[in-house]
Amino acid sequence: MGKRLICCSIMQNELERLCKDKNVEINYIDAALHVNPDKLAAALETAMAESDGNDVLVIGNKCHPDMEKIVAGRGRVIAADNCIEMILGEEMVRLNNEARTFYMTVGWLENWQSIFIEGLKWDIVDARQNFGYYDRILLIDTGLFPIDEEKVLQFFDYAGVPVEIMTADLSNIQLLLEKLVS
């Protein structure tokens, strides 16, 4: 058995593309668990306990406030705060200097209802109040799958903030993964 990754389902398409020719087992944690730190910690603990002695690598070191503590002695955390930083790397600094930005991947676009409506229980008023801080929502298109324009419009209607689409490649996350699985 090769390396084992435990990561958020938000990154499933990207990780399966990057790991398709590698000896890596990937265990996905439900993306909606980000809204409940206790449930996320429990899911991570369960996934790590099931590792059977395999190397366990956790993706996203700021997805839980105690990520380092949860992983301590049982795995390594990727050198990025979250899935967006994994993809964009240092480019986030420039983008953050341009405008107050809420970032999304297509995985976020596919899961926003389970995260914000079901998980956080935000109605449209809550969404407008929380997203109202941002100047823009930046949807990162890695080109792995088409962007559903209807879902973009639905999210815009919910958040009330302009959605811009930015293309990005997977070179930064590929580099981060190579450091972990080599």
FENTAVEN-V594693 format. One record per pair of residues at least 24 apart in sequence whose C-alpha atoms are under 8 Angstrom apart, sorted by sequence separation. I is the first residue (numbers start at 1). GAP is how many residues later the second one is. If there is no record, write none. Layout:
i:I gap:GAP
i:I gap:GAP
//
This chain:
i:40 gap:24
i:59 gap:24
i:137 gap:24
i:139 gap:24
i:141 gap:24
i:143 gap:24
i:45 gap:25
i:136 gap:25
i:137 gap:25
i:138 gap:25
i:139 gap:25
i:140 gap:25
i:141 gap:25
i:142 gap:25
i:143 gap:25
i:44 gap:26
i:48 gap:26
i:135 gap:26
i:136 gap:26
i:137 gap:26
i:138 gap:26
i:139 gap:26
i:140 gap:26
i:141 gap:26
i:142 gap:26
i:143 gap:26
i:37 gap:27
i:132 gap:27
i:134 gap:27
i:135 gap:27
i:136 gap:27
i:137 gap:27
i:138 gap:27
i:139 gap:27
i:140 gap:27
i:141 gap:27
i:142 gap:27
i:37 gap:28
i:131 gap:28
i:132 gap:28
i:136 gap:28
i:138 gap:28
i:140 gap:28
i:142 gap:28
i:34 gap:29
i:41 gap:29
i:102 gap:29
i:131 gap:29
i:132 gap:29
i:34 gap:30
i:128 gap:30
i:131 gap:30
i:127 gap:31
i:128 gap:31
i:102 gap:32
i:127 gap:32
i:128 gap:32
i:100 gap:33
i:101 gap:33
i:104 gap:33
i:106 gap:33
i:100 gap:34
i:101 gap:34
i:102 gap:34
i:103 gap:34
i:104 gap:34
i:105 gap:34
i:106 gap:34
i:124 gap:34
i:99 gap:35
i:100 gap:35
i:101 gap:35
i:102 gap:35
i:103 gap:35
i:104 gap:35
i:105 gap:35
i:106 gap:35
i:124 gap:35
i:99 gap:36
i:100 gap:36
i:101 gap:36
i:102 gap:36
i:103 gap:36
i:104 gap:36
i:105 gap:36
i:99 gap:37
i:101 gap:37
i:103 gap:37
i:6 gap:38
i:6 gap:41
i:106 gap:41
i:110 gap:41
i:6 gap:42
i:109 gap:42
i:109 gap:43
i:112 gap:43
i:109 gap:46
i:4 gap:47
i:4 gap:50
i:6 gap:50
i:3 gap:51
i:4 gap:51
i:5 gap:51
i:6 gap:51
i:7 gap:51
i:8 gap:51
i:2 gap:52
i:3 gap:52
i:4 gap:52
i:5 gap:52
i:6 gap:52
i:7 gap:52
i:1 gap:53
i:2 gap:53
i:3 gap:53
i:4 gap:53
i:5 gap:53
i:6 gap:53
i:7 gap:53
i:3 gap:54
i:5 gap:54
i:11 gap:72
i:10 gap:73
i:32 gap:79
i:31 gap:80
i:35 gap:80
i:88 gap:80
i:34 gap:81
i:87 gap:81
i:32 gap:82
i:33 gap:82
i:87 gap:82
i:32 gap:83
i:36 gap:83
i:87 gap:83
i:89 gap:83
i:31 gap:84
i:35 gap:84
i:87 gap:84
i:88 gap:84
i:35 gap:85
i:87 gap:85
i:33 gap:86
i:86 gap:86
i:87 gap:86
i:32 gap:87
i:86 gap:87
i:86 gap:90
i:13 gap:94
i:10 gap:95
i:12 gap:95
i:11 gap:96
i:10 gap:97
i:79 gap:97
i:9 gap:98
i:10 gap:98
i:78 gap:98
i:78 gap:99
i:10 gap:101
i:78 gap:102
i:76 gap:104
i:57 gap:123
i:14 gap:130
i:13 gap:131
i:14 gap:156
i:18 gap:156
i:24 gap:157
i:3 gap:178
//
